[in-house]
Every structure is written in structure tokens, then in C-alpha cells.
């Protein structure tokens, strides 16, 4: 996958993501109020030399739909990521995360703690 943009449906709403590069997967999680498109292009291209970099748009931002506002929780965002990884067939991957305003992105791994083998 040299470069891809995709979306999946979760509970009737669109969840968007982009991927660039080839190789082992790396998930880039931006802070809540940012999208996958907000990462610096030079940074992405350097990572993409040896990795498949996956950049989702958070629940309700960018090309991802909000759905019911009452459903906007860290748990719902975690479920979005779980669904995306399932669709992509990814069982485990390292994560680089921006600031999540009072919550650690490690909270998203839920029932799949092995999905974060190299938390840094």
C-alpha cells in the first residue's frame, strides 16, 4: 500500500483513515481535536520509507462522522480504533500518540492489550 484513503462504517456512521508507506504498521493517533491529515507531511514521508503509517480521523472530526453526540467518549473512540484494526487485519502495532487531553491513548486498547507491544 503506497498510499490509501479509506473509510469503514461503525454503527451507521463513517470512520475515515489514511495510510501511507509499506512495511510493518504504525498507528499515529492525533490529539482529540485533530485529524489524521494534521500530521506533518515530512514526518509522514520519513516514517513511510519503512512503515505502513495509519492515520485515522478521530470520531466526529475530519472525514469521520460524529453520530450521536452522547456517544462521543474515550470508550467510543477506542471502539472505533478496534474496528479499524479488525478491518485492516492488524493484531498488534506500535502507536505514536499526540496529546489526548486528560486521557492516555493506552486506554483505547480495551480487550486487546497486546495491540500495544511497544508503548513509547
C-alpha positions, 0 to 999 in steps of 0.5 A: 500500500503506497498510499490509501484513503479509506473509510469503514462504517461503525454503527451507521456512521463513517470512520475515515483513515489514511495510510501511507508507506509499506512495511510493518504498521504504525498507528499515529493517533492525533490529539482529540481535536485533530485529524489524521491529515494534521500530521506533518507531511515530512514526518509522514514521508520519513516514517513511510520509507519503512512503515505502513503509517495509519492515520485515522480521523478521530470520531466526529472530526475530519472525514469521520462522522460524529453520530450521536453526540452522547456517544462521543467518549474515550470508550467510543473512540477506542471502539472505533480504533478496534474496528479499524484494526479488525478491518485492516487485519492488524493484531498488534502495532506500535502507536505514536500518540499526540496529546489526548487531553486528560486521557492516555491513548493506552486506554483505547486498547480495551480487550486487546492489550497486546495491540500495544507491544511497544508503548513509547 
